[in-house]
Amino acid sequence: MLLAATALLGVAGTTRGEALRGSLQQDLDQYLHARSSVEHVTAISLSISLHGAPANINITAGSTRIQDGAPVASDSLWQIGSNTKAFTAAIILQLEAEGKLTIDQTVGRWLPQYPAWKRVTIRQLLNMTSGIPSYDHVPAMLQDYAKEPRRNFTVAELIAYVYPGNAHAPPPTTGWSYSNTNYLLAELIIERAGHDSYTNQLEQRFLQSNIGLTSSYYAADRYAAAILSRMVPGYFFSRVDDAPLAPLFGRDVRDYSVSWMRAAGGIVSTPEDLTRWARALYAGPILAPKQRTELMSIVSLKTGHPIAKTTLQDSGGFGLGVGQTTTAQMGTVWSYEGSTFGYRVLHFYFPRQDAVIAFGLNSDPDHKEDHAGKLALSLYETLHKAGQL
C-alpha cells in the first residue's frame, strides 16, 4: 500500500506521521534496552525511503558511548562493511557494458600471477562460488592484524594468506562459500580493465556521481581526520567467533586501518545514503538491463547452484554482490548485512513497494548474539501496520 506515503510523511507534524515515527523510535529504543549489554551496542541509526515520499524517515537511538557519549546523529558515518561489495560488482558490470571485459572471462585472463585460480570466472568471484577461501578466515592473518591494527595491508599480502602452497593456506571451498578474497581479486581486475585505480573508479562512477551519495567515502587504508570526526565509534566484542583478535576486545576500532577490507568492505556512509544507493542499484539508472539481470541472477546459499528466486524452503540467495532472502513476514526482498570489526549495517529493498530500510549498529558481537535481523522484522511490522509496506 503506497498511496498514503506522501500524505503521511510529507507534511510535518501530521498525527499519523508522528505516530509512525513514535512507533519506529520505540522499536529502536526497545532493541537497545534488550540488547545493549549483550551485543555491547550503544547506538542505532535508521533511515527509511518510501516510494513517493518527499524525504526519508531518519531516526536514531542511543549515544556514542554507554555512559558519557553524545547522542548519535542521522548524518553520522558508519562503516558499511560488505555492502561495499555491491559497489565493486557494479563497477565490474559497468566495465562489461563498456566492452572492457565480460563476467565469464577468467582470473587467468586478467590475473595470470595467480595460476592456481586460472579457470575461475569473474562471475564466480562475485557470486561466491569460486572455491577460493577467505583470507580473514585464516588465524595467522587475524593475528597479524591484531598485533598491528594500523598496518596497511596490500592486496597481494592479503591474497597470499590463502594462495595454494603458501603457509597456513586453507583448502579450496565447495558450493557457495563467502570469501572476501574474491573481491580483492575483483579489485585487481577492475584496475587492469579500467586502466585506473579502484579508488578513482569508485569515486567517479558512484561516490561523486549524480545519484545523491553526499556522505559516502572510501579508504584503502585509514580514513581522513574529517571523516573520522563524523564516524560513530565502533566497538569490537567478538570473543568466540574471532578468537585471534582477542587483543582488540572492547576497543573502538574507528581509526584502525581498513586495508584488510578494501574493495570487499572499505566504504563509510550514512543509512540515508545507503537507501539512495540501494534504489539506484536495484531499480535506478546505473546499470543497463543486461547487467542488472546479471547482478540479480542468484545462486542458492545451500547448494551454490543457480535458482530463479528464493523460497521459504531455500530462503537464501546470492547474486553479484547482493543478497536475496524470503521470509514468511516480509516475502522476497533484497538484503545485506555488512559487518566490520566494530559495525553492522543492514539494508532491505522491497521491490514490490520500491521501499528501502537501512540501519547501522555500532558493535561487532559474537555471531550468535547478533539479533539485527530481528530488529529488521520489528521495523517491517511497524511499517506494515501503518500501511507503508
C-alpha positions as CSV (number, residue, x, y, z in Angstrom):
1,M,0.0,0.0,0.0
2,L,1.8,3.1,-1.2
3,L,-0.8,5.8,-1.8
4,A,-0.6,7.1,1.8
5,A,3.1,7.6,1.8
6,T,3.3,11.2,0.6
7,A,0.3,12.3,2.7
8,L,1.6,10.6,5.8
9,L,5.2,11.8,5.6
10,G,5.2,14.9,3.5
11,V,3.5,17.2,6.0
12,A,5.5,17.8,9.1
13,G,3.6,17.2,12.3
14,T,0.7,15.2,11.0
15,T,-0.9,12.9,13.5
16,R,-0.3,9.7,11.5
17,G,3.2,10.7,10.6
18,E,4.2,11.4,14.2
19,A,2.6,8.2,15.3
20,L,4.6,6.2,12.9
21,R,7.9,8.0,13.9
22,G,7.0,7.3,17.5
23,S,6.5,3.6,16.8
24,L,9.7,3.3,14.9
25,Q,11.6,5.1,17.7
26,Q,10.1,2.6,20.2
27,D,11.4,-0.2,18.1
28,L,15.0,1.2,18.3
29,D,14.7,2.0,22.0
30,Q,13.4,-1.4,22.8
31,Y,16.2,-3.1,20.9
32,L,18.8,-1.1,22.7
33,H,17.2,-1.8,26.1
34,A,17.1,-5.5,25.4
35,R,20.4,-5.9,23.6
36,S,22.9,-3.3,24.6
37,S,24.5,-5.3,27.4
38,V,24.6,-8.5,25.2
39,E,25.7,-7.0,21.9
40,H,27.6,-4.1,23.5
41,V,25.8,-1.8,21.2
42,T,25.3,1.8,22.2
43,A,23.8,3.5,19.1
44,I,21.4,2.8,16.2
45,S,20.7,5.0,13.2
46,L,17.8,4.2,10.9
47,S,16.7,5.6,7.5
48,I,13.6,4.6,5.6
49,S,12.8,5.6,2.0
50,L,9.2,5.0,0.9
51,H,8.0,5.2,-2.7
52,G,6.6,8.7,-3.4
53,A,7.6,10.2,-0.1
54,P,9.5,13.6,-0.4
55,A,12.0,12.8,2.3
56,N,13.4,9.8,4.2
57,I,12.3,9.0,7.7
58,N,15.5,9.3,9.8
59,I,15.5,8.2,13.4
60,T,18.4,7.5,15.9
61,A,18.6,6.0,19.3
62,G,21.4,5.8,21.9
63,S,24.7,7.5,22.2
64,T,28.3,7.1,21.1
65,R,29.4,5.5,24.4
66,I,27.4,3.7,27.0
67,Q,27.8,6.2,29.8
68,D,29.0,9.6,28.6
69,G,28.7,9.6,24.9
70,A,27.0,12.2,22.7
71,P,23.6,11.3,21.1
72,V,24.2,9.8,17.7
73,A,23.1,12.0,14.7
74,S,21.4,10.9,11.5
75,D,24.3,12.3,9.4
76,S,27.0,10.4,11.4
77,L,29.1,8.0,9.4
78,W,29.2,4.2,9.7
79,Q,31.5,1.5,8.2
80,I,29.1,-0.3,5.9
81,G,31.3,-3.3,5.5
82,S,30.3,-5.8,2.8
83,N,27.6,-3.5,1.5
84,T,30.7,-2.2,-0.4
85,K,30.7,-5.4,-2.5
86,A,27.7,-4.3,-4.5
87,F,29.7,-1.2,-5.5
88,T,32.5,-3.3,-6.6
89,A,30.2,-5.7,-8.6
90,A,28.6,-2.7,-10.2
91,I,31.9,-1.3,-11.4
92,I,32.6,-4.7,-13.0
93,L,29.2,-4.7,-14.6
94,Q,29.7,-1.1,-15.9
95,L,33.1,-2.2,-17.4
96,E,31.3,-5.1,-19.1
97,A,28.7,-2.7,-20.6
98,E,31.6,-0.6,-21.9
99,G,33.0,-3.6,-23.6
100,K,36.2,-3.8,-21.5
101,L,35.6,-7.2,-20.0
102,T,32.9,-9.9,-19.6
103,I,32.0,-11.6,-16.4
104,D,32.6,-15.0,-17.9
105,Q,36.2,-14.2,-18.5
106,T,38.7,-15.9,-16.1
107,V,41.2,-14.9,-13.5
108,G,43.8,-16.4,-15.8
109,R,42.8,-13.9,-18.5
110,W,43.2,-10.9,-16.2
111,L,45.5,-12.0,-13.3
112,P,48.0,-14.5,-14.7
113,Q,50.1,-14.1,-11.5
114,Y,47.5,-16.5,-9.8
115,P,47.7,-19.6,-12.0
116,A,46.1,-21.9,-9.3
117,W,42.8,-20.0,-9.9
118,K,43.2,-19.5,-13.7
119,R,39.8,-21.2,-14.5
120,V,37.7,-19.2,-12.0
121,T,35.4,-16.7,-13.8
122,I,34.7,-13.2,-12.7
123,R,31.0,-14.3,-12.2
124,Q,32.2,-16.9,-9.7
125,L,34.2,-14.4,-7.8
126,L,31.3,-12.1,-7.5
127,N,28.7,-14.7,-6.6
128,M,31.0,-16.6,-4.1
129,T,31.2,-19.9,-6.0
130,S,34.9,-19.6,-6.9
131,G,36.2,-22.2,-4.3
132,I,38.7,-19.6,-3.1
133,P,38.9,-19.3,0.7
134,S,38.6,-16.0,2.5
135,Y,41.9,-14.6,3.9
136,D,40.1,-13.3,7.0
137,H,39.2,-16.9,8.0
138,V,42.9,-17.6,8.4
139,P,44.0,-17.2,12.0
140,A,47.5,-16.1,11.0
141,M,46.0,-13.1,9.1
142,L,43.8,-12.1,12.1
143,Q,46.7,-12.4,14.5
144,D,48.9,-10.2,12.3
145,Y,46.1,-7.6,12.2
146,A,45.6,-7.7,16.0
147,K,49.3,-7.2,16.6
148,E,49.3,-4.1,14.4
149,P,45.7,-2.8,13.7
150,R,47.0,0.3,11.9
151,R,49.1,-1.7,9.5
152,N,48.5,-1.0,5.8
153,F,48.0,-4.5,4.2
154,T,48.5,-4.7,0.5
155,V,46.1,-6.7,-1.7
156,A,48.9,-9.1,-2.5
157,E,49.7,-9.6,1.1
158,L,46.1,-10.5,1.9
159,I,45.7,-12.8,-1.0
160,A,48.9,-14.6,-0.1
161,Y,47.3,-15.9,3.2
162,V,45.1,-18.2,1.1
163,Y,47.1,-18.8,-2.1
164,P,47.7,-22.6,-2.6
165,G,51.2,-23.6,-1.4
166,N,51.7,-20.8,1.0
167,A,52.0,-21.4,4.7
168,H,48.6,-21.6,6.5
169,A,46.7,-21.6,3.2
170,P,43.4,-23.5,3.7
171,P,42.0,-26.0,1.2
172,P,39.6,-24.9,-1.5
173,T,35.9,-24.4,-0.6
174,T,32.9,-26.0,-2.3
175,G,29.5,-24.9,-3.3
176,W,28.6,-21.4,-2.1
177,S,31.2,-20.0,0.3
178,Y,31.6,-16.4,1.4
179,S,35.1,-15.1,0.6
180,N,36.5,-11.6,0.8
181,T,39.4,-12.8,-1.3
182,N,37.1,-12.9,-4.3
183,Y,36.5,-9.2,-4.1
184,L,40.2,-8.3,-3.8
185,L,40.7,-10.2,-7.0
186,A,37.8,-8.3,-8.5
187,E,39.6,-5.0,-7.3
188,L,42.7,-6.0,-9.2
189,I,40.7,-6.9,-12.3
190,I,38.9,-3.5,-12.2
191,E,42.2,-1.7,-12.1
192,R,43.6,-3.6,-15.1
193,A,40.4,-3.4,-17.2
194,G,39.7,0.2,-16.3
195,H,43.3,1.4,-16.5
196,D,42.8,3.3,-13.3
197,S,42.8,2.8,-9.6
198,Y,39.9,1.1,-7.9
199,T,39.5,4.2,-5.7
200,N,39.3,6.6,-8.6
201,Q,36.8,4.5,-10.5
202,L,34.6,4.0,-7.4
203,E,34.6,7.7,-6.7
204,Q,34.0,8.8,-10.3
205,R,31.3,6.2,-11.1
206,F,29.3,6.4,-7.8
207,L,30.6,8.4,-4.8
208,Q,30.9,11.6,-6.7
209,S,28.2,11.0,-9.3
210,N,24.7,12.4,-9.5
211,I,22.9,9.6,-7.6
212,G,23.0,11.6,-4.4
213,L,25.7,9.9,-2.3
214,T,26.6,13.1,-0.4
215,S,28.0,11.3,2.7
216,S,29.8,8.2,1.3
217,Y,33.5,7.8,1.3
218,Y,36.1,5.1,0.7
219,A,39.6,4.5,2.1
220,A,42.1,1.8,1.2
221,D,43.9,2.2,4.5
222,R,42.8,4.7,7.1
223,Y,40.1,7.4,6.9
224,A,41.0,11.0,6.9
225,A,40.5,13.1,10.1
226,A,37.5,14.9,8.7
227,I,35.8,11.5,8.1
228,L,36.8,10.1,11.4
229,S,35.3,13.1,13.2
230,R,31.9,12.2,11.8
231,M,32.1,8.5,12.4
232,V,30.2,6.8,15.2
233,P,32.6,4.9,17.5
234,G,32.5,1.1,16.7
235,Y,33.3,-1.5,19.3
236,F,34.7,-5.0,18.8
237,F,33.2,-7.6,21.1
238,S,33.5,-10.9,19.2
239,R,35.3,-13.2,21.5
240,V,34.1,-16.6,20.3
241,D,34.0,-16.1,16.5
242,D,37.2,-14.2,16.2
243,A,39.5,-15.5,18.9
244,P,42.8,-14.4,17.2
245,L,41.5,-10.8,17.5
246,A,41.3,-11.0,21.4
247,P,43.7,-8.0,21.8
248,L,41.1,-5.8,20.2
249,F,38.3,-6.9,22.5
250,G,36.3,-3.9,23.9
251,R,38.2,-1.3,21.7
252,D,36.8,1.4,19.5
253,V,38.1,0.4,16.1
254,R,37.1,3.6,14.3
255,D,40.7,4.8,13.4
256,Y,42.2,1.4,12.7
257,S,43.3,0.5,9.2
258,V,40.5,-0.8,6.9
259,S,43.2,-2.1,4.4
260,W,42.1,-5.6,5.4
261,M,38.7,-4.9,3.7
262,R,39.4,-2.6,0.7
263,A,37.0,-3.4,-2.2
264,A,35.3,-6.0,0.0
265,G,34.2,-3.5,2.6
266,G,36.0,-0.2,2.8
267,I,33.2,2.4,2.4
268,V,31.7,4.6,5.2
269,S,28.3,6.1,4.7
270,T,25.1,7.1,6.3
271,P,21.9,4.9,6.4
272,E,20.2,7.6,4.2
273,D,22.9,7.4,1.6
274,L,22.6,3.7,1.6
275,T,18.9,3.9,0.8
276,R,19.7,6.0,-2.2
277,W,22.4,3.6,-3.3
278,A,20.0,0.6,-2.9
279,R,17.3,2.2,-5.1
280,A,19.9,3.2,-7.7
281,L,21.3,-0.3,-7.8
282,Y,18.2,-2.4,-7.9
283,A,15.9,-0.1,-9.9
284,G,17.8,3.0,-11.0
285,P,19.9,4.1,-13.9
286,I,23.4,2.9,-13.0
287,L,23.1,-0.5,-14.7
288,A,21.9,-1.4,-18.2
289,P,19.2,-4.0,-18.3
290,K,21.5,-6.9,-19.2
291,Q,23.9,-6.1,-16.4
292,R,21.1,-5.6,-13.9
293,T,19.8,-9.1,-14.8
294,E,23.3,-10.4,-14.2
295,L,23.5,-8.6,-10.9
296,M,20.3,-10.1,-9.7
297,S,20.8,-13.7,-11.0
298,I,21.2,-15.7,-7.8
299,V,22.7,-19.0,-6.6
300,S,21.4,-20.9,-3.6
301,L,23.4,-20.4,-0.4
302,K,22.6,-24.1,0.3
303,T,23.9,-25.6,-2.9
304,G,25.7,-22.9,-4.8
305,H,23.5,-23.8,-7.9
306,P,21.6,-21.2,-9.8
307,I,18.0,-20.6,-8.7
308,A,15.3,-18.4,-10.2
309,K,14.4,-16.9,-6.8
310,T,14.5,-17.7,-3.1
311,T,11.6,-19.5,-1.3
312,L,10.7,-20.4,2.2
313,Q,12.3,-23.8,1.6
314,D,15.5,-22.3,0.1
315,S,15.5,-18.9,1.7
316,G,18.9,-17.5,1.0
317,G,20.3,-16.5,-2.4
318,F,23.4,-14.5,-3.6
319,G,23.8,-12.6,-6.8
320,L,26.8,-10.4,-7.8
321,G,27.5,-8.7,-4.5
322,V,23.8,-8.7,-3.5
323,G,21.7,-11.0,-1.4
324,Q,18.1,-12.1,-1.7
325,T,16.0,-13.7,1.1
326,T,12.5,-14.9,1.6
327,T,10.7,-14.8,4.9
328,A,7.1,-15.5,5.9
329,Q,6.7,-12.0,7.2
330,M,8.5,-9.8,4.5
331,G,8.2,-12.0,1.5
332,T,11.1,-11.9,-1.0
333,V,13.4,-9.0,-0.6
334,W,16.9,-7.9,-1.5
335,S,19.0,-7.5,1.7
336,Y,22.6,-7.4,3.0
337,E,24.2,-7.2,6.4
338,G,27.7,-5.7,6.2
339,S,29.9,-6.1,9.2
340,T,33.4,-4.9,10.2
341,F,35.3,-5.2,13.4
342,G,33.0,-2.6,15.0
343,Y,30.0,-2.1,12.9
344,R,26.9,-3.8,11.4
345,V,25.0,-2.0,8.7
346,L,21.9,-3.6,7.0
347,H,19.7,-2.7,4.1
348,F,16.5,-4.2,2.8
349,Y,15.0,-3.3,-0.6
350,F,11.3,-4.2,-1.1
351,P,10.9,-4.4,-4.9
352,R,7.1,-4.6,-4.9
353,Q,6.8,-1.4,-2.9
354,D,10.0,0.2,-4.1
355,A,11.0,0.9,-0.5
356,V,14.3,0.7,1.4
357,I,15.1,0.3,5.1
358,A,18.7,0.8,6.2
359,F,20.2,0.9,9.7
360,G,23.5,0.7,11.5
361,L,24.6,-0.6,14.9
362,N,28.0,0.2,16.4
363,S,29.3,-3.1,17.6
364,D,30.6,-6.4,16.3
365,P,29.4,-9.1,18.8
366,D,29.7,-12.9,18.7
367,H,27.7,-14.1,15.7
368,K,25.1,-15.9,17.8
369,E,24.4,-12.7,19.7
370,D,23.7,-10.7,16.6
371,H,19.9,-10.1,16.5
372,A,19.9,-7.3,14.0
373,G,17.7,-9.4,11.7
374,K,15.0,-9.4,14.4
375,L,15.2,-5.6,14.6
376,A,14.6,-5.5,10.8
377,L,11.5,-7.7,11.3
378,S,10.2,-5.3,14.0
379,L,10.7,-2.3,11.8
380,Y,8.9,-4.1,8.9
381,E,5.9,-5.0,11.1
382,T,5.6,-1.4,12.3
383,L,5.7,-0.1,8.7
384,H,3.3,-2.8,7.6
385,K,0.8,-2.0,10.3
386,A,1.0,1.7,9.2
387,G,0.1,0.7,5.6
388,Q,3.6,1.6,4.3
389,L,4.8,-1.9,3.4
